Amino acid sequence: MQRAALFGGGGDAQMAAGDVGELLVPYMPTIRVPKSGDRVYKTECAFSYDSPDSEGGLYVCMNTFLGFGREHIERHYRKTGQCVYMHLKRHVIEKVPGASGGALPKRRNAKLFLDLETNGDLSSDDFEYEDEAKLVIFPDHYEISLPNIEELPALVTIACDALLSAKSPYRKQDPDSWEEELQASKHAKTLVQLDNGVRIPPSGWKCSKCDLRENLWLNLTDGSVLCGKWFFDGSGGNGHALEHYKEMGYPLAVKLGTITPDGADVYSFDEEEPVLDPHIAKHLAHFGIDMLQMQVTENGLRDNDIKPRVSEWEVIQEAGMKLKPMYGPGYTGMKNLGNSCYLNAVMQAIFSIPEFQRAYVGNLPRIFDYSPLDPTQDFNTQMAKLGHGLLSGQYSKPPVKSELIEQVMKEEHKPQLNGISPRMFKAFISKDHPEFSSNRQQDAQEFFLHLINLVERNPVGSENPSDVFRFLVEERTQCCQSRKVRYTERVDYIMQLPVAMEAATNKDELIAYELKRREAEAARRAPPELVRAKIPFSACLQAFSEPNNVDDFWSSALQAKSAGVKTSRFASFPEYLVVQIKKFTFGLDWVPKKLDVSIEMPDILDINHLRAVGLQPGEEELPDVAPPIIIPDDPKALDIDESAVMQLAEMGFPLEACRKAVYYTGNLGAEVAFNWIIAHMEEPDFAEPLAISAFGGVASTGVAGLGAVGLDNQPPEEMVAIIISMGFQRNVAIQALKTTNNNLERALEWIFSHPEPEEESEPALDVMDMENNVNANILAATGSEEPRIKDGPGRYELFGFISHMGTSTMSGHYVCHLKKEGRWVIYNDLKVCASERPPKDLGYIYFYHRIPS
């Protein structure tokens, strides 16, 4: 923004020229000009969801560039002593008819310079926006209206101009990975679509110029389906879509397979970048594609009276039903920031739990008072802010009655914009995480565990709210040859329930449907009506309780690999039980896919029969003998057990992390590699690819890279990792390796001959404390710290579930259903409505709370 555009024009001076400058002289040292790298928060309060749209506007500190609503500005002034703020306010102005009949604004010099969203409920024909900026000096609240370019000192003018021109603070500092939001294409509004009768079938697509059936793009002008080569990595096609543009000049195309009720991937050849198409629904309907239903008929319309609703998108979102909107405390929606529905769904469920409400919202004044100078970088502050935003009802108010709208507008009060935008929360909680910091869709289960890790690492109050999910799992591993057993315990937060596909009660229907589907695809006809596998919940629970084969099991009794089986039981039952249905798996081609199944989840769940019993009379324990350490002679010739890698990947861990885990643990199987993952999942390079250096060590960054350079005589991190994966504390592994000059075999012998750890020096204890804090959710079976558990009866009642629509965790949409005040409520991003038919059989993650005995 040019200074002339912002500060140009007249303005009523409140003081004589020169007086304003003299007034600001004492505060000049505190006024800064935003530089490159400074984050300017001019659209959202650090402690609430107030913005320039709010009644009190937003105050931006001219020193720290943090924004504060009217309720929180005094707190910042008292804490920092900073006196000069810029006050930003957006007004909604009702247009009035002029003498010639045209609409005229009520105010002159209307300007719009704030990067804010507009209220879509207000007609642009009747209303317009006007942004206002002024300097406010505390504690006397003296106001200096802007523009005031002639009276303000040059430095202040430059600072104000730079602040108002600053880009979004949520752009990453790395220019190669900035997360700029997609912009609407300049062609979207005026796009010409040929009336050529083209209708696009729902499946069986093929490039019209070659035989490719993947990476296909639909040109939105003429309906041509062509392969790509130009998007993202430049692979996957023969470039026919681009050739078609160069020949015909038709600018926009949508990627087939990405169309959902929330949008689609659109590319502009002319603008040479991904874009938004605000009219995508209309453009797709031209070719017979209904975005909401994902069903195509001859005329592009669906007959609701004939075809039952079976699509995931329809059933889970309760499409076609007149859902009553809900307002007030606990019924606040969350804006989708672009594939952030996984975060919205998880946080709605989390803040429906009283323990989290008390920990963050109940302690809100104390958290805010003791927050750091930059509250945007404090986990507890952002959790308290989000909890208050969802539970206060301040951002979920019913619409004004129609007969009062005119009166309200005349008083220049803008109708409440319902819902909150969790942009600041997402930016902080996903910081430094390679997946959650992106705009790609993510797995809600992975995000839930990531959140729990952050809660563990940032305690608030005497009790940790995540303790309500924490439980102990007893794992019984038996050597099939020697019949000896080993009992271990580990901490977990989620019960992962396998899908027992073999127990489907409608197998004949499934076989018939698959035959019809293949015939329709070959003939390029519309697919038959979907038949979903019906799986009894009891079969899934039975599959969970049955013994599983342990691949590459190393028997300490035989000192060799052998067949082994493992059985899991609950050593304790949590206060709140989170159940994940393992719908996501891998096909024969290792491509992730989703099992489209229906499982009737019980409202009342009793798992008392899964209580662990421990070592039984007559059972003999496996000896505590460590397996041999395997270090490849040629590190370039990596021999990684891919089956173990995929086993771990199915659990939701990043593929590269799984490869490192299997490599570091010498291909001893998925179980040992799993322990390595648990011990290293918070390291910065956890999901980075495995890299081998020229001298034979593993090249790495972050925490795992410290050992490679021998910092403070630290043992190689890969050796430490192997010992930790066997269940030993990190400080014990480091001490053993240091004592034995980094000889792995001798280090293990030293550990077994020194069961009591020696006295540690203070620096070593500091390192150990840091690691225990980072991995607070992981407790080794040999550790001395007692796990925090809330044991009790294993009888539960369902109160919420998160559902996923789409073919994999990398795409699709999440919705949350919660039972509140005796009724089910659907939380679909900003839409919060009373649920008519909660699809409890199609959920992905279920939330149960314990029934008191």
Residue pairs with C-beta under 8 A, 6 or more apart in sequence:
1 113
1 161
1 164
1 165
3 149
3 157
3 158
3 161
5 113
6 111
6 113
6 146
6 147
6 160
6 161
6 164
6 165
7 146
7 147
7 148
7 149
7 157
7 160
7 161
8 147
8 149
9 109
9 147
10 109
10 147
11 145
11 146
11 147
11 148
12 145
13 20
13 148
13 151
14 20
14 143
14 144
14 145
15 23
15 151
17 150
17 151
18 151
19 151
20 144
20 148
20 151
20 152
21 151
21 152
21 153
23 137
23 142
23 144
24 31
24 84
24 135
24 137
24 144
24 152
24 153
24 156
27 83
27 84
27 137
28 153
28 155
28 156
30 62
30 63
30 82
30 83
30 84
31 62
31 63
31 84
31 155
31 156
31 159
32 38
32 62
32 63
32 65
32 159
33 155
33 158
33 159
33 162
34 40
34 65
34 159
34 162
34 163
34 166
37 173
38 65
38 166
39 65
39 169
39 376
40 60
40 65
40 163
40 166
40 167
40 169
41 60
41 65
41 66
41 67
41 169
41 376
41 424
42 52
42 58
42 60
42 65
42 67
42 86
42 88
42 114
42 115
42 163
42 164
42 166
43 51
43 52
43 58
43 67
43 114
43 115
43 116
44 50
44 51
44 58
44 67
44 421
44 423
44 424
45 51
45 58
45 67
45 68
45 69
45 72
46 66
46 67
46 68
46 72
46 375
46 376
46 381
46 385
46 424
47 68
47 69
47 71
47 72
47 75
47 368
47 371
47 375
47 381
47 385
48 69
48 71
48 72
48 385
48 388
48 389
48 394
49 385
49 389
49 394
49 395
49 420
49 421
50 56
50 58
50 68
50 69
50 70
50 71
50 72
51 58
51 69
51 116
52 58
52 88
52 89
52 90
52 114
52 116
52 131
53 90
53 116
53 414
53 417
54 69
54 70
55 70
55 413
56 69
56 70
56 71
57 70
57 87
57 88
57 89
57 90
57 132
58 67
58 68
58 69
58 87
58 88
58 89
59 67
59 68
59 69
59 70
59 73
59 85
59 86
59 87
59 88
59 136
60 66
60 67
60 68
60 85
60 86
60 87
60 88
60 163
61 67
61 68
61 76
61 80
61 82
61 84
61 85
62 82
62 84
62 85
62 86
62 135
62 159
62 163
63 80
63 82
63 84
64 80
64 82
64 373
64 374
65 163
65 166
66 76
66 374
66 375
66 376
68 75
68 76
68 85
72 368
73 85
73 138
74 138
75 368
75 369
76 82
77 83
77 138
77 139
79 373
80 373
82 138
83 137
83 138
83 139
84 135
84 136
84 137
84 138
85 135
85 136
85 138
86 133
86 134
86 135
86 136
86 160
86 163
86 164
87 133
87 134
87 135
87 136
87 143
88 114
88 131
88 132
88 133
89 131
89 132
89 133
90 114
90 116
90 129
90 130
90 131
90 132
90 414
91 107
91 129
91 130
91 131
91 132
91 412
91 414
92 119
92 122
92 127
92 128
92 129
92 409
92 412
92 414
93 105
93 106
93 107
93 110
93 127
93 128
93 129
93 130
93 412
94 106
94 126
94 127
94 409
94 410
95 103
95 104
95 105
95 106
95 125
95 126
95 127
95 128
96 103
96 104
96 105
96 106
97 103
97 104
98 104
103 125
103 126
105 128
105 130
107 130
110 128
110 129
110 130
111 130
111 131
112 129
112 130
112 131
113 131
113 133
113 164
114 131
114 164
115 168
118 129
119 414
119 415
119 417
121 399
121 415
122 415
127 409
133 146
133 160
133 164
134 143
134 144
134 145
134 146
135 143
135 144
135 146
135 156
135 160
136 142
136 143
136 144
137 143
137 144
144 152
146 160
149 157
152 160
168 180
169 427
170 179
170 423
170 424
170 427
171 178
171 179
171 180
172 178
172 179
172 437
179 437
179 438
179 439
181 338
182 274
182 275
182 276
182 338
183 275
183 276
184 275
184 276
184 277
184 278
185 251
185 252
185 266
185 268
185 271
185 275
185 276
185 277
186 271
187 251
187 252
187 268
187 270
187 271
188 252
188 275
188 276
188 277
188 278
188 279
188 280
189 278
189 279
191 220
191 221
191 251
191 252
191 279
191 283
192 221
193 220
193 221
193 222
193 283
193 286
194 221
194 222
194 223
196 222
196 223
198 222
198 223
198 287
199 287
199 288
199 296
199 298
199 300
200 218
200 223
200 225
200 256
200 287
200 288
200 289
200 296
201 296
201 524
201 525
201 526
202 294
202 295
202 296
202 526
202 527
203 520
203 521
203 527
204 520
204 521
204 522
204 524
204 525
205 213
205 216
205 225
205 256
206 212
206 213
206 216
206 225
207 213
207 216
207 225
207 226
207 227
207 237
207 238
207 240
208 224
208 225
208 226
208 240
209 226
209 227
209 238
209 240
209 243
210 227
210 238
210 240
212 227
212 237
212 238
214 227
214 236
214 237
215 227
215 228
215 229
215 231
215 236
215 237
215 255
216 225
216 226
216 227
216 228
216 237
216 255
216 256
216 257
217 225
217 226
217 227
217 228
217 231
217 241
217 253
217 254
217 255
217 256
217 267
218 224
218 225
218 253
218 254
218 255
218 256
218 287
219 225
219 226
219 241
219 244
219 245
219 250
219 252
219 253
220 250
220 252
220 253
220 254
220 266
220 277
220 283
220 284
220 286
221 248
221 250
221 251
221 252
222 248
222 250
223 286
223 287
224 244
224 250
225 256
226 240
226 241
226 243
226 244
226 253
227 236
227 237
227 238
227 239
227 240
227 241
228 236
228 237
228 239
228 241
228 242
228 255
229 235
229 236
229 237
229 238
229 239
229 241
229 242
230 239
230 241
230 242
230 267
230 269
231 255
231 267
231 274
241 253
241 269
242 269
244 250
245 251
245 253
245 269
245 270
250 269
251 268
251 269
251 270
251 271
252 266
252 267
252 268
252 269
252 275
252 277
252 283
253 266
253 267
253 269
254 264
254 265
254 266
254 267
254 277
254 280
254 283
254 284
255 264
255 265
255 266
255 267
258 264
258 265
258 811
259 284
259 289
259 291
259 294
260 291
260 294
260 313
260 805
260 806
260 811
260 812
260 813
261 291
261 292
261 294
261 313
261 317
261 319
261 813
262 336
262 341
262 813
263 276
263 280
264 277
264 280
264 284
264 291
265 274
266 274
266 275
266 276
266 277
266 280
267 273
267 274
267 275
268 274
268 275
277 283
280 291
281 291
284 290
284 291
285 291
285 300
287 300
288 296
288 297
288 298
288 299
288 300
289 296
289 300
290 296
290 300
290 301
290 302
292 313
292 314
292 319
293 302
293 311
293 313
293 314
293 319
294 311
294 313
295 302
295 307
295 311
296 526
297 303
297 526
304 320
307 529
308 529
309 315
309 319
309 320
310 529
310 530
310 532
311 530
312 596
312 805
312 806
312 842
313 319
313 805
313 813
314 320
315 837
315 839
315 842
316 803
316 805
316 815
316 839
316 842
317 805
317 815
317 826
317 828
318 826
318 833
318 835
318 836
318 837
318 839
321 836
321 837
323 826
323 831
323 833
323 834
323 835
323 836
324 833
324 834
325 398
325 831
325 832
325 833
326 396
326 825
326 832
326 833
326 834
327 393
327 396
327 397
327 398
327 418
327 832
328 393
328 396
328 397
329 391
329 392
329 393
329 396
330 352
330 390
330 391
330 393
330 820
331 393
331 396
331 820
331 825
331 832
332 389
332 390
332 391
332 392
332 393
332 395
332 396
332 418
332 419
332 420
332 832
333 396
333 418
333 419
333 420
333 827
333 828
333 829
333 830
333 831
333 832
334 343
334 344
334 347
334 348
334 390
334 419
334 420
334 421
334 422
334 827
334 829
334 830
335 419
335 420
335 421
335 422
335 829
335 830
336 344
336 829
336 830
337 421
337 422
337 423
337 426
337 439
338 439
339 439
339 440
339 441
339 442
340 422
340 426
341 441
341 813
341 814
341 815
341 829
342 441
342 442
342 443
342 444
342 447
342 814
343 422
343 426
343 429
343 436
343 442
343 447
344 422
344 814
344 816
344 827
344 829
345 444
345 802
345 814
345 815
345 816
345 827
346 444
346 447
346 448
346 451
346 802
346 816
347 386
347 390
347 422
347 425
348 390
348 816
348 818
348 827
349 800
349 802
349 816
349 818
349 845
349 847
350 356
350 451
351 357
351 360
351 361
351 386
351 387
351 390
351 391
352 799
352 800
352 818
352 820
353 465
353 468
353 576
353 849
355 463
355 465
355 467
355 468
355 575
356 387
356 465
357 387
357 391
358 465
359 460
359 461
359 463
359 464
359 465
360 367
360 380
360 383
360 384
360 386
360 387
360 388
360 460
360 465
361 384
361 387
361 388
361 391
361 392
363 384
363 460
363 461
364 384
364 387
364 388
367 380
367 381
367 384
367 460
368 375
368 381
368 384
371 378
371 380
371 381
372 378
372 381
375 381
375 382
376 382
376 424
376 427
376 428
377 428
378 428
379 428
379 429
379 454
379 457
379 458
380 458
380 460
382 424
382 425
382 428
382 429
383 425
383 455
383 460
385 424
385 425
386 420
386 422
386 425
388 394
389 395
389 420
390 420
395 416
395 417
395 418
395 419
395 420
396 418
396 419
396 832
397 416
397 418
399 415
399 416
400 408
400 415
405 415
408 415
418 830
419 830
426 436
429 436
429 450
429 451
429 454
430 436
430 437
431 437
432 684
433 450
434 654
434 687
434 688
435 442
435 446
435 654
435 687
436 442
436 447
436 450
440 810
441 806
441 809
441 810
441 811
441 812
442 809
443 584
443 652
443 809
444 802
444 804
444 809
444 814
444 844
444 845
445 494
445 580
445 652
445 844
445 845
446 652
446 809
448 493
448 494
448 578
448 845
449 493
449 494
452 466
452 469
452 493
452 777
453 681
453 682
453 776
453 777
455 464
455 465
455 466
456 464
456 466
456 776
456 777
457 773
457 774
457 776
464 788
466 493
466 777
467 575
467 788
467 789
467 790
468 574
468 575
468 576
468 790
469 493
469 494
469 574
469 575
469 576
469 578
470 491
470 492
470 493
470 574
470 777
470 787
470 788
470 789
470 790
471 491
471 492
471 493
471 570
471 571
471 572
471 573
471 574
471 577
471 789
471 791
472 489
472 490
472 491
472 492
472 570
472 571
472 572
472 787
472 789
473 489
473 490
473 491
473 492
473 568
473 569
473 570
473 571
474 487
474 488
474 489
474 568
474 569
474 570
474 571
474 612
474 614
475 487
475 488
475 489
475 490
475 566
475 567
475 568
476 485
476 486
476 487
476 566
476 567
476 568
476 569
477 485
477 486
477 488
477 550
477 553
477 564
477 565
477 566
477 622
477 671
478 484
478 485
478 486
478 547
478 564
478 565
478 566
478 567
479 485
479 553
479 555
479 557
479 558
479 562
479 563
479 564
479 622
480 562
480 563
480 564
480 565
481 555
481 557
481 558
481 562
481 563
482 555
482 557
482 558
482 562
482 622
483 620
484 555
484 557
484 619
484 620
484 621
484 622
484 623
485 615
485 619
485 620
485 621
485 622
486 556
486 621
486 622
487 614
487 615
487 621
488 727
488 781
489 571
489 781
490 678
490 778
490 779
490 781
491 777
491 778
491 779
491 787
493 574
493 578
493 777
494 578
494 579
494 580
494 845
495 544
495 577
495 578
495 579
495 580
496 544
496 580
496 582
496 651
497 540
497 541
497 543
497 544
497 579
497 580
497 581
497 582
498 540
498 543
498 544
498 582
499 535
499 540
499 581
499 582
499 583
499 595
499 597
499 599
500 535
500 536
500 539
500 540
500 542
500 543
501 533
501 535
501 595
501 597
503 535
503 536
503 539
503 540
504 510
504 533
504 534
504 535
504 597
505 534
505 535
505 536
506 531
506 533
506 534
509 531
510 531
510 533
512 531
513 528
513 530
513 531
516 527
516 528
517 527
517 528
519 525
520 526
520 527
520 528
521 527
530 596
532 596
532 597
532 598
533 595
533 596
533 597
533 598
534 597
534 598
535 597
535 598
535 599
536 599
536 600
537 599
537 600
537 601
537 602
540 581
540 599
541 607
544 568
544 610
545 567
545 568
545 569
545 610
546 567
547 565
547 566
547 567
548 565
548 566
548 567
549 563
549 564
549 565
550 563
550 564
550 565
550 566
550 669
550 670
550 671
551 641
551 643
551 644
551 647
551 669
551 670
552 561
552 641
552 644
552 667
552 668
552 669
552 670
553 561
553 562
553 563
553 564
553 669
553 671
554 560
554 561
554 562
554 627
554 668
554 669
555 561
555 562
555 564
555 622
556 622
556 623
556 624
556 625
556 626
556 627
557 622
557 623
559 625
566 671
569 610
569 611
569 612
569 613
570 607
570 610
570 611
570 612
570 794
571 612
572 789
572 790
572 791
573 607
573 611
573 791
573 792
573 793
573 794
573 850
574 789
574 790
574 850
575 790
575 792
575 849
575 850
576 847
576 848
576 849
576 850
577 605
577 607
577 796
577 847
577 848
577 849
577 850
578 845
578 846
578 847
578 848
579 601
579 605
579 845
579 846
579 848
580 844
580 845
580 846
581 597
581 599
581 843
581 844
581 845
581 846
582 650
583 594
583 595
583 597
583 804
583 844
584 592
584 593
584 594
584 595
584 650
584 652
584 808
584 809
585 592
585 593
585 594
585 595
585 650
586 592
586 593
586 646
586 649
586 650
587 593
590 646
592 808
592 809
592 810
593 807
593 808
594 804
594 806
594 807
594 808
594 809
598 841
598 842
599 841
600 840
600 841
601 798
601 801
601 840
601 841
601 843
601 846
602 798
603 797
603 798
603 840
604 795
604 796
604 797
604 798
604 851
605 795
605 796
605 797
605 798
605 848
606 794
606 795
606 796
607 794
607 795
607 796
608 793
608 794
608 795
610 794
611 794
615 621
624 752
626 726
626 748
626 752
627 666
627 668
627 672
628 745
629 666
629 722
629 744
629 745
629 748
630 666
630 667
630 668
631 666
631 744
632 638
632 639
635 692
635 696
635 697
635 698
636 692
638 663
638 690
638 692
639 667
640 659
640 662
640 663
640 667
641 662
641 667
641 669
644 658
644 662
644 667
644 669
644 670
644 673
645 655
645 658
645 659
645 662
646 658
647 670
648 657
648 658
648 661
648 662
648 670
648 673
648 674
648 677
649 655
649 658
651 674
652 809
653 661
653 677
653 681
654 686
654 687
656 687
656 688
656 689
656 690
657 677
657 680
657 681
657 686
657 687
658 673
658 677
659 689
659 690
660 676
660 690
660 698
661 673
661 674
661 676
661 677
661 680
661 725
662 670
662 673
663 690
663 698
664 673
664 676
664 698
664 718
664 721
664 722
664 725
665 672
665 673
665 675
665 676
665 721
665 722
665 725
666 722
672 725
672 726
673 725
675 724
675 725
675 726
675 727
676 721
676 722
676 724
676 725
678 775
678 778
679 721
679 724
679 725
679 730
679 775
679 778
680 686
680 704
680 721
680 724
681 775
682 774
682 775
683 702
683 703
683 704
684 701
684 702
684 703
685 700
685 701
685 702
685 703
685 704
685 705
688 700
688 701
688 702
690 698
691 698
691 699
691 700
692 698
692 699
693 699
693 708
697 708
697 716
697 718
698 704
698 708
698 717
698 718
699 705
699 708
700 708
700 717
703 717
704 717
704 718
704 721
705 717
706 714
706 717
707 714
707 715
707 716
707 717
707 718
707 719
707 720
708 716
708 717
713 738
714 734
715 733
715 734
715 737
715 738
715 742
716 737
716 742
719 733
719 737
719 742
719 744
719 747
720 730
720 733
720 734
720 737
722 744
723 732
723 733
723 736
723 737
723 744
723 747
723 748
723 751
724 730
724 733
727 780
727 781
727 782
728 751
728 780
728 782
729 757
729 768
729 780
729 782
729 783
730 767
730 768
730 771
731 757
731 760
731 764
731 765
731 767
731 768
731 771
732 751
732 757
733 747
733 751
734 764
734 767
735 757
735 758
735 760
735 764
736 747
736 748
736 750
736 751
736 754
737 743
737 744
737 747
739 747
739 750
740 746
740 747
740 749
740 750
760 768
772 785
779 785
779 787
792 850
792 853
793 850
793 851
793 853
795 850
795 851
795 853
796 848
796 849
796 850
796 851
797 848
797 849
797 851
798 819
798 840
798 846
798 847
798 848
799 818
799 819
799 847
799 848
799 849
800 816
800 817
800 818
800 819
800 846
800 847
801 816
801 817
801 838
801 840
801 843
801 844
801 845
801 846
801 847
802 814
802 815
802 816
802 817
802 843
802 844
802 845
803 814
803 815
803 816
803 817
803 839
803 842
803 843
803 844
804 812
804 813
804 814
804 844
805 812
805 813
805 814
805 815
806 812
806 813
814 844
815 826
815 827
815 828
816 826
816 827
816 828
817 824
817 825
817 826
817 827
817 835
817 838
817 839
817 840
817 843
818 824
818 825
818 827
819 825
823 834
823 835
824 834
824 835
824 838
825 832
825 833
825 834
825 835
826 832
826 833
826 834
826 835
826 838
